[in-house]
């Protein structure tokens, strides 16, 4: 092992959260990053601030990244999931070189707003575009070094992709004879 590899492996993981945000139709929210030249899309994620718990961080990250936190929690990941940065992103390009990757607590959430509530042109925009996509397409959309993480998330949360009835449908069903 080289000194550079040893020093990289000695770095801590940045604590963070990630959100698999489901639409009422069972699709998953993904967005294309401003700072990535590739055609990679990702689910909302970010760091945990001092004094925050992971659930608070998840709601804050949604508001910061997509302009709304209109969502309800469906599930919390069993474990913290870690990933290492690939060599081309090491050495100070991300987080000032202080972390080797992220250790994330993931949540499945159901979006309760409308598409009109989503606004990626936030105060500090991170995304160029966004879309809803079927859960099984997620590994093909993400950068290669996160594909195994996304496969794990699909295994854990994929069953939650089932569409939920609209409020009008629920109300109609309540009154049906």
KEDREN-535394 format. One line per field, with one value per residue: residue in one letter; x, y, z of N, C-alpha, C in turn; residue number from 1. Coordinates in nm, 2 decimals. Each point is the difference from the previous one (the first is absolute). Layout:
N
r	a	... .
nx	X	... .
ny	Y	... .
nz	Z	... .
cax	X	... .
cay	Y	... .
caz	Z	... .
cx	X	... .
cy	Y	... .
cz	Z	... .
k	NUM	... .
//
This chain:
177
r	x	x	x	x	x	x	x	x	x	x	x	x	x	x	x	x	x	x	x	x	x	x	x	x	x	x	x	x	x	x	x	x	x	x	x	x	x	x	x	x	x	x	x	x	x	x	x	x	x	x	x	x	x	x	x	x	x	x	x	x	x	x	x	x	x	x	x	x	x	x	x	x	x	x	x	x	x	x	x	x	x	x	x	x	x	x	x	x	x	x	x	x	x	x	x	x	x	x	x	x	x	x	x	x	x	x	x	x	x	x	x	x	x	x	x	x	x	x	x	x	x	x	x	x	x	x	x	x	x	x	x	x	x	x	x	x	x	x	x	x	x	x	x	x	x	x	x	x	x	x	x	x	x	x	x	x	x	x	x	x	x	x	x	x	x	x	x	x	x	x	x	x	x	x	x	x	x .
nx	0.08	-0.03	0.09	-0.03	0.00	0.11	0.05	-0.04	0.05	0.09	-0.05	-0.08	-0.12	-0.05	-0.05	-0.10	-0.10	-0.09	-0.07	-0.07	-0.02	-0.11	-0.04	-0.11	0.06	0.08	0.02	0.12	0.02	0.05	0.12	0.03	0.12	0.01	0.07	-0.08	0.11	-0.01	-0.06	0.06	-0.09	-0.05	-0.02	-0.09	0.11	0.05	0.08	0.04	-0.07	0.09	-0.04	0.01	-0.12	0.02	-0.11	0.05	0.12	-0.08	-0.07	0.10	0.06	-0.11	-0.02	0.13	-0.02	-0.13	0.02	-0.01	-0.06	-0.09	0.02	-0.04	0.05	0.05	0.14	0.08	0.11	0.02	0.08	0.11	0.00	0.11	0.06	0.10	0.06	-0.02	0.11	-0.08	-0.07	0.11	0.07	-0.11	-0.03	-0.03	-0.07	0.08	-0.03	-0.11	-0.07	-0.01	-0.12	-0.12	-0.05	-0.10	-0.10	-0.06	-0.09	-0.11	-0.04	-0.12	0.02	-0.04	0.09	0.00	0.01	-0.11	0.00	0.04	0.11	0.07	-0.07	0.07	0.02	0.03	-0.03	-0.04	-0.12	0.01	-0.03	-0.13	-0.02	-0.11	0.06	-0.02	-0.03	-0.04	-0.02	-0.01	0.04	-0.07	-0.07	0.05	0.09	0.10	0.07	-0.12	0.02	0.10	0.03	-0.02	0.07	0.08	-0.01	0.01	0.10	0.04	-0.01	0.04	-0.04	0.06	0.05	-0.07	-0.08	-0.03	-0.12	-0.05	0.00	-0.02	0.09	0.08	-0.03	0.01	0.11	0.02	-0.05	0.08	-0.11 .
ny	-0.12	0.10	0.10	0.03	-0.13	-0.02	0.12	-0.04	-0.12	0.09	0.06	0.09	-0.06	0.07	0.04	-0.08	0.05	-0.09	0.04	-0.11	0.10	-0.06	0.00	0.05	0.02	0.01	0.12	0.00	0.10	0.05	0.04	0.08	-0.04	0.12	-0.05	-0.08	-0.02	-0.11	-0.10	0.02	-0.07	0.07	-0.07	0.08	0.07	-0.02	0.09	-0.04	0.10	0.08	-0.09	-0.05	-0.06	-0.12	-0.02	0.08	-0.07	-0.11	0.05	0.03	-0.12	-0.05	0.07	-0.03	-0.12	-0.02	0.08	-0.12	-0.01	0.01	-0.07	-0.12	-0.04	-0.09	0.02	-0.05	0.02	-0.13	0.02	0.05	0.07	-0.06	0.10	-0.05	0.12	0.00	-0.05	0.01	-0.04	-0.06	0.03	0.02	-0.08	-0.10	0.08	0.07	-0.12	0.04	-0.05	-0.13	0.04	-0.06	0.02	-0.06	0.07	-0.10	0.08	-0.08	0.09	0.04	0.05	0.10	0.07	0.10	-0.04	0.09	-0.08	-0.08	0.05	-0.04	0.11	-0.07	0.04	-0.13	0.02	-0.12	0.03	-0.06	-0.12	-0.04	-0.12	-0.06	-0.11	-0.11	-0.06	-0.09	0.13	0.01	-0.13	0.00	0.07	-0.07	0.08	-0.06	0.09	0.04	-0.07	-0.05	0.12	0.04	-0.11	0.03	0.13	-0.04	-0.08	0.11	0.09	-0.08	-0.08	0.12	-0.05	-0.09	0.02	0.12	-0.04	0.07	0.12	0.04	-0.10	0.04	0.13	-0.02	-0.07	0.11	0.06	-0.08	-0.05 .
nz	0.00	-0.08	0.03	-0.13	-0.03	0.07	-0.05	-0.12	0.02	0.04	-0.11	0.07	0.02	-0.09	0.12	-0.05	-0.08	-0.03	-0.11	0.01	-0.08	0.05	-0.13	-0.01	-0.12	0.11	-0.06	-0.04	0.08	-0.11	0.02	-0.10	0.05	0.05	0.10	-0.06	-0.08	0.07	-0.05	0.11	0.05	0.10	0.11	0.07	0.03	0.12	0.05	0.12	0.02	0.07	0.10	-0.12	0.00	-0.04	0.07	0.09	-0.01	0.00	0.09	0.07	-0.02	0.02	0.10	0.04	-0.03	0.05	0.10	0.05	0.11	-0.10	0.11	-0.01	0.12	-0.08	-0.01	0.09	-0.06	-0.01	-0.10	0.05	-0.11	-0.02	-0.05	-0.07	0.00	-0.13	-0.05	-0.11	0.11	0.02	0.11	0.06	-0.11	0.08	0.07	-0.09	-0.04	0.08	-0.10	0.03	0.05	-0.01	0.13	-0.06	0.06	-0.06	-0.06	0.01	-0.09	0.03	-0.13	0.07	-0.07	-0.09	-0.13	0.01	0.11	-0.10	0.06	-0.11	-0.04	0.09	0.13	0.02	-0.13	0.01	-0.05	-0.12	0.03	0.00	0.05	-0.03	0.06	-0.08	0.11	-0.09	-0.03	0.13	0.00	-0.10	0.09	0.10	0.06	-0.08	0.07	-0.04	-0.10	0.06	0.04	-0.13	-0.03	0.10	-0.04	-0.12	0.04	0.06	-0.10	-0.09	0.10	0.04	-0.11	0.06	-0.11	0.05	0.04	-0.10	0.06	-0.12	-0.04	0.10	-0.02	-0.13	0.03	0.08	-0.11	-0.06	-0.05 .
cax	-0.08	0.08	-0.03	-0.12	-0.11	-0.01	-0.05	-0.14	-0.08	0.00	-0.10	-0.13	-0.11	-0.09	-0.14	-0.10	-0.13	-0.05	-0.15	-0.06	-0.13	-0.10	-0.12	-0.12	0.00	0.11	0.12	0.10	0.06	0.14	0.04	0.13	0.09	0.06	0.14	0.04	-0.01	-0.07	-0.15	-0.04	-0.11	0.00	-0.11	0.05	0.08	0.09	0.06	-0.07	0.05	0.01	-0.12	-0.11	-0.01	-0.02	-0.13	0.00	0.09	-0.06	-0.10	0.08	0.06	-0.11	-0.03	0.11	0.03	-0.11	-0.08	-0.12	0.01	-0.13	0.02	-0.02	0.09	-0.05	0.09	0.13	0.10	0.05	0.14	0.07	0.06	0.12	0.06	0.13	0.01	0.09	0.12	-0.01	-0.07	0.08	0.10	-0.05	-0.11	-0.12	0.00	0.14	0.09	0.00	-0.08	0.02	-0.13	-0.11	-0.08	-0.13	-0.12	-0.10	-0.14	-0.10	-0.10	-0.11	-0.03	-0.14	-0.03	-0.02	0.13	0.02	0.07	0.15	0.07	0.14	0.07	0.00	0.10	0.13	-0.05	0.08	-0.05	-0.04	-0.13	-0.05	-0.11	-0.05	0.04	-0.03	0.10	0.10	0.09	0.10	0.14	0.05	0.00	0.09	0.14	0.03	0.05	-0.11	-0.09	-0.03	-0.09	-0.14	-0.05	-0.03	-0.12	-0.11	-0.04	-0.06	-0.11	-0.07	-0.14	-0.08	-0.03	-0.14	-0.08	-0.10	-0.11	-0.02	-0.10	-0.13	-0.03	-0.02	-0.13	-0.10	-0.01	-0.06	-0.14	-0.05	-0.09 .
cay	0.12	0.12	0.10	0.07	-0.09	-0.01	0.12	0.01	-0.10	0.05	0.11	-0.05	0.02	0.12	-0.05	0.06	-0.06	-0.01	-0.01	-0.06	0.07	-0.07	0.07	-0.08	-0.10	-0.10	0.03	0.06	0.13	0.01	0.13	0.01	0.10	0.11	-0.01	-0.13	0.01	-0.12	0.00	-0.07	0.05	-0.05	0.03	0.10	-0.04	0.11	-0.01	0.02	0.12	-0.01	0.02	-0.06	-0.14	-0.04	0.04	0.14	0.03	-0.04	0.11	0.13	-0.02	0.01	0.15	0.07	-0.05	0.00	0.12	-0.03	-0.12	-0.06	-0.14	-0.08	-0.11	-0.13	-0.10	0.04	-0.11	-0.08	0.03	0.11	-0.06	0.08	-0.01	0.08	0.08	-0.05	0.08	0.13	0.10	0.01	0.10	0.14	0.05	0.00	0.02	0.04	-0.11	-0.04	-0.12	-0.10	-0.03	0.03	-0.10	0.06	-0.06	0.02	0.00	0.00	0.10	0.02	0.14	0.04	0.12	-0.01	0.03	0.14	0.03	-0.03	0.11	-0.03	0.13	0.04	0.10	-0.06	-0.11	-0.12	-0.08	0.06	-0.06	-0.10	-0.08	-0.12	-0.11	-0.13	-0.04	-0.09	0.07	0.08	-0.03	0.04	0.14	0.06	-0.02	-0.14	-0.03	-0.01	-0.10	-0.11	0.07	0.02	-0.13	-0.03	0.08	-0.06	-0.12	0.03	0.09	-0.01	-0.04	0.11	0.07	-0.01	0.13	0.02	0.06	0.15	0.04	-0.01	-0.14	-0.05	0.06	-0.07	-0.13	0.01	0.02	-0.11	-0.08 .
caz	0.00	-0.01	0.10	-0.03	0.03	0.15	0.06	-0.04	0.08	0.14	0.01	0.04	-0.09	0.03	0.03	-0.09	-0.02	-0.14	0.00	-0.12	0.00	-0.09	-0.03	0.03	-0.10	0.02	-0.07	0.09	-0.04	-0.02	-0.06	-0.06	0.07	-0.07	0.01	-0.06	-0.14	-0.05	0.00	0.12	0.08	0.14	0.09	0.09	0.11	0.05	0.13	0.12	0.07	0.14	0.07	-0.07	-0.01	-0.14	-0.05	-0.02	-0.12	-0.12	-0.03	-0.04	-0.13	-0.10	-0.01	-0.06	-0.13	-0.10	0.03	0.08	0.09	0.00	-0.01	0.13	0.01	-0.02	0.06	0.03	-0.03	0.11	0.04	-0.07	-0.12	-0.03	-0.13	-0.02	-0.12	-0.10	0.00	-0.07	0.08	0.12	0.00	0.02	-0.09	0.08	0.14	0.04	0.02	0.14	0.01	-0.10	-0.06	0.09	0.07	-0.02	0.05	-0.10	0.03	-0.11	0.03	-0.11	-0.03	0.03	-0.07	-0.14	-0.07	0.00	0.12	-0.01	-0.06	0.02	0.00	0.14	0.03	-0.04	-0.08	-0.02	-0.11	-0.13	-0.05	0.08	-0.06	0.07	-0.07	0.07	0.10	-0.06	-0.09	0.08	-0.01	-0.13	0.00	0.10	-0.03	0.03	0.13	0.09	-0.06	0.10	0.10	-0.05	-0.01	0.14	0.04	-0.07	0.07	0.13	-0.01	-0.13	0.02	0.04	-0.13	-0.05	-0.01	0.10	-0.06	0.03	0.11	-0.06	-0.01	0.14	0.04	-0.08	0.05	0.13	-0.02	-0.08	0.07 .
cx	0.09	-0.04	-0.12	-0.12	-0.03	-0.06	-0.15	-0.09	-0.01	-0.10	-0.13	-0.10	-0.08	-0.14	-0.10	-0.12	-0.02	-0.15	-0.04	-0.15	-0.09	-0.11	-0.13	-0.02	0.10	0.13	0.10	0.06	0.15	0.03	0.14	0.08	0.06	0.15	0.06	-0.01	-0.07	-0.15	-0.05	-0.12	0.01	-0.12	0.05	0.08	0.09	0.05	-0.10	0.07	0.02	-0.13	-0.12	0.00	-0.03	-0.13	-0.01	0.08	-0.07	-0.11	0.07	0.06	-0.11	-0.03	0.11	0.02	-0.11	-0.10	-0.13	0.03	-0.13	0.01	-0.03	0.10	-0.07	0.08	0.13	0.09	0.04	0.14	0.05	0.07	0.12	0.05	0.13	0.00	0.10	0.13	-0.01	-0.06	0.07	0.09	-0.05	-0.11	-0.13	0.03	0.14	0.09	0.00	-0.07	0.04	-0.12	-0.10	-0.05	-0.13	-0.11	-0.10	-0.14	-0.08	-0.11	-0.10	-0.02	-0.14	-0.04	-0.03	0.13	0.03	0.07	0.15	0.06	0.15	0.09	0.00	0.11	0.14	-0.03	0.11	-0.03	-0.03	-0.14	-0.05	-0.11	-0.04	0.03	-0.04	0.12	0.11	0.10	0.11	0.14	0.06	0.02	0.11	0.15	0.04	0.04	-0.12	-0.10	-0.04	-0.08	-0.14	-0.07	-0.05	-0.13	-0.12	-0.05	-0.07	-0.13	-0.09	-0.14	-0.09	-0.04	-0.15	-0.07	-0.09	-0.12	-0.01	-0.10	-0.14	-0.05	-0.04	-0.14	-0.11	-0.02	-0.07	-0.15	-0.07	-0.08	0.02 .
cy	0.12	0.09	0.08	-0.08	-0.01	0.12	0.02	-0.09	0.04	0.11	-0.06	0.02	0.12	-0.06	0.08	-0.08	-0.01	-0.03	-0.07	0.05	-0.05	0.10	-0.08	-0.11	-0.11	0.02	0.07	0.13	-0.02	0.14	-0.01	0.11	0.11	-0.03	-0.13	0.01	-0.12	0.02	-0.08	0.07	-0.07	0.03	0.11	-0.06	0.12	-0.03	0.02	0.12	-0.03	0.02	-0.06	-0.15	-0.04	0.04	0.15	0.04	-0.04	0.10	0.13	-0.02	0.00	0.15	0.07	-0.05	0.00	0.11	-0.04	-0.12	-0.06	-0.15	-0.07	-0.11	-0.13	-0.11	0.06	-0.12	-0.07	0.04	0.13	-0.06	0.09	-0.02	0.08	0.07	-0.07	0.08	0.14	0.11	0.02	0.12	0.14	0.05	0.01	0.02	0.03	-0.11	-0.06	-0.14	-0.10	-0.04	0.04	-0.13	0.06	-0.08	0.03	-0.01	-0.02	0.10	0.00	0.15	0.03	0.12	-0.03	0.03	0.15	0.05	-0.02	0.12	-0.02	0.13	0.06	0.11	-0.04	-0.12	-0.11	-0.08	0.08	-0.04	-0.10	-0.08	-0.11	-0.12	-0.13	-0.04	-0.09	0.06	0.07	-0.04	0.05	0.16	0.06	-0.02	-0.14	-0.04	-0.01	-0.11	-0.11	0.06	0.01	-0.14	-0.04	0.07	-0.06	-0.13	0.03	0.08	-0.02	-0.04	0.11	0.09	-0.01	0.13	0.01	0.07	0.15	0.02	-0.01	-0.14	-0.05	0.05	-0.08	-0.14	-0.01	0.01	-0.11	-0.10	-0.12 .
cz	0.00	0.11	-0.03	0.02	0.15	0.06	-0.04	0.09	0.15	0.02	0.05	-0.11	0.04	0.03	-0.09	0.00	-0.15	0.01	-0.13	0.01	-0.11	-0.03	0.03	-0.10	0.01	-0.07	0.11	-0.05	-0.02	-0.07	-0.05	0.06	-0.09	-0.02	-0.06	-0.15	-0.07	-0.01	0.12	0.08	0.13	0.08	0.09	0.12	0.05	0.14	0.11	0.08	0.15	0.07	-0.07	0.02	-0.15	-0.06	-0.03	-0.12	-0.13	-0.05	-0.05	-0.14	-0.11	-0.03	-0.08	-0.15	-0.10	0.03	0.08	0.09	0.02	-0.02	0.14	0.00	-0.01	0.08	0.02	-0.03	0.12	0.05	-0.07	-0.12	-0.04	-0.15	0.00	-0.13	-0.09	-0.01	-0.06	0.08	0.14	0.00	0.01	-0.09	0.08	0.15	0.05	0.03	0.14	0.02	-0.11	-0.08	0.10	0.06	0.01	0.07	-0.11	0.05	-0.13	0.04	-0.11	-0.01	0.02	-0.08	-0.14	-0.07	0.00	0.13	-0.01	-0.08	0.03	-0.01	0.14	0.02	-0.04	-0.09	-0.02	-0.13	-0.12	-0.04	0.10	-0.07	0.10	-0.09	0.07	0.09	-0.06	-0.10	0.08	-0.02	-0.14	-0.01	0.08	-0.05	0.04	0.14	0.11	-0.04	0.11	0.12	-0.04	-0.01	0.14	0.04	-0.07	0.07	0.14	-0.01	-0.12	0.01	0.03	-0.13	-0.04	0.01	0.12	-0.06	0.03	0.10	-0.06	-0.01	0.14	0.04	-0.07	0.06	0.14	-0.01	-0.08	0.09	0.06 .
k	1	2	3	4	5	6	7	8	9	10	11	12	13	14	15	16	17	18	19	20	21	22	23	24	25	26	27	28	29	30	31	32	33	34	35	36	37	38	39	40	41	42	43	44	45	46	47	48	49	50	51	52	53	54	55	56	57	58	59	60	61	62	63	64	65	66	67	68	69	70	71	72	73	74	75	76	77	78	79	80	81	82	83	84	85	86	87	88	89	90	91	92	93	94	95	96	97	98	99	100	101	102	103	104	105	106	107	108	109	110	111	112	113	114	115	116	117	118	119	120	121	122	123	124	125	126	127	128	129	130	131	132	133	134	135	136	137	138	139	140	141	142	143	144	145	146	147	148	149	150	151	152	153	154	155	156	157	158	159	160	161	162	163	164	165	166	167	168	169	170	171	172	173	174	175	176	177 .
//
